[in-house]
Amino acid sequence: MRHVFSLRRAALAVLAVGALILAGPLGASQAGSFEVSGTYDFTDNRGAATSGDLSGTATPGGPFTGTFAQKFGGGADEGTATLDFGGGSLTFSYHIEFDDDLGLFVGPYVITGGTGALNGASGSGTLIVEPANDTGGFTMSGTIDR
């Protein structure tokens, strides 16, 4: 029996394997855990509307800086924040309420958009904020889909 090598068949096989690889995880969105630990510094802490600066580290993402703006009313803070990672940023909205048992502000956050490498990102989770007059800490634990 004689076997003949066919360049056309070999090329088609390589293309078929490549298409299967691209249709798998690389072609799908990447969903996973999102964990943040950081600090906030008020730059304007007068009245019901406050704002400030953020810094910390996220996994995935790495080091970030950012800003936030919020309004306090009815025992809760509602606001938006942006985390800037250098090659992209994430914006999220949040609603936190003071938990007397924990002594912390706790509530949900929702990622509302991203830029650069994080364009089209979405996700959600829990935001926990230490109460402070000037500088405090915060954590975020949830998911990100990008």
C-alpha positions in Angstrom: 0.0 0.0 0.0 1.3 3.4 -0.9 0.7 6.6 1.2 0.8 9.9 -0.5 1.4 13.1 1.5 -1.0 15.8 0.6 -0.1 19.4 1.4 -3.8 20.3 0.9 -5.0 17.7 3.5 -2.3 18.8 6.0 -3.2 22.5 5.7 -6.9 21.7 6.1 -6.2 19.6 9.3 -4.1 22.5 10.7 -6.9 25.0 10.0 -9.6 22.7 11.5 -7.5 22.3 14.7 -7.0 26.0 14.9 -10.7 26.7 14.5 -11.5 24.3 17.3 -9.0 26.0 19.6 -10.3 29.5 18.8 -13.9 28.4 19.4 -13.0 27.2 22.9 -12.0 29.3 25.9 -10.1 31.9 23.9 -13.1 32.8 21.8 -15.5 32.9 24.8 -15.6 35.7 27.4 -13.4 35.2 30.5 -15.4 35.1 33.7 -13.8 34.7 37.1 -13.2 35.8 40.6 -12.6 39.5 41.3 -11.0 40.5 44.6 -10.0 44.0 45.6 -8.2 45.4 48.7 -7.7 49.2 49.0 -7.9 52.5 50.8 -9.9 55.6 50.2 -9.1 59.2 51.1 -11.8 61.8 51.1 -11.0 64.9 49.1 -14.4 66.5 49.7 -16.1 65.3 52.9 -18.7 68.0 53.5 -22.4 67.4 53.6 -24.3 64.6 52.0 -22.2 64.6 48.8 -18.6 63.3 49.2 -15.8 62.3 46.9 -12.2 61.1 47.1 -9.3 59.1 45.8 -8.7 55.3 45.8 -5.6 53.1 45.7 -5.0 49.4 46.2 -4.6 46.1 44.4 -7.0 43.8 42.5 -6.8 40.2 41.4 -6.9 40.1 38.5 -5.7 43.6 37.6 -2.9 44.5 39.9 -2.2 47.9 41.4 -4.8 50.7 40.8 -5.6 54.3 41.6 -9.0 55.8 41.2 -11.8 58.1 42.3 -15.2 57.9 43.9 -18.2 60.1 44.3 -21.2 59.3 46.5 -24.3 60.7 48.3 -25.4 59.8 51.8 -29.0 59.6 52.7 -31.4 57.5 54.6 -28.6 55.5 56.3 -27.0 54.5 53.1 -24.3 55.6 50.6 -24.9 55.4 46.9 -22.1 56.2 44.5 -19.8 55.4 41.6 -16.1 54.7 41.5 -13.5 54.1 38.8 -10.4 52.0 39.3 -7.6 52.8 36.8 -5.1 50.0 36.2 -3.0 51.9 33.7 -3.9 49.8 30.6 -7.6 50.0 31.3 -10.2 51.1 33.9 -13.3 49.7 35.6 -16.3 51.8 36.7 -18.8 50.4 39.2 -21.8 51.6 41.1 -22.6 50.7 44.7 -25.1 50.9 47.5 -23.8 50.4 51.0 -25.5 50.5 54.4 -24.0 50.5 57.8 -24.2 47.1 59.5 -24.4 47.6 63.3 -23.2 44.1 64.1 -20.1 44.3 61.9 -19.4 48.0 62.4 -18.9 48.3 58.7 -20.7 49.6 55.6 -21.7 46.6 53.4 -23.6 46.3 50.2 -23.6 45.3 46.5 -21.5 46.7 43.7 -22.1 46.3 39.9 -19.4 46.9 37.3 -21.0 49.2 34.7 -18.2 49.4 32.2 -14.6 49.4 31.4 -12.0 51.0 29.1 -8.9 49.8 27.3 -8.0 46.2 28.2 -11.2 46.1 30.3 -13.6 47.4 27.6 -16.9 45.7 27.9 -16.3 44.3 31.4 -19.2 43.4 33.7 -19.6 41.8 37.0 -20.9 42.2 40.6 -20.2 41.4 44.2 -20.0 42.7 47.7 -18.3 45.9 48.8 -17.2 46.3 52.4 -16.0 49.7 53.7 -14.5 50.7 57.0 -16.1 53.9 58.3 -13.6 56.8 58.6 -13.5 60.6 58.7 -10.6 61.0 56.3 -8.9 57.7 55.3 -10.2 54.1 55.5 -10.0 50.7 53.9 -12.3 48.7 51.6 -12.6 45.3 50.0 -14.6 44.0 47.1 -15.3 40.3 46.5 -17.2 39.1 43.4 -16.9 38.2 39.8 -15.7 39.9 36.6 -16.6 39.0 33.1 -14.4 40.4 30.3 
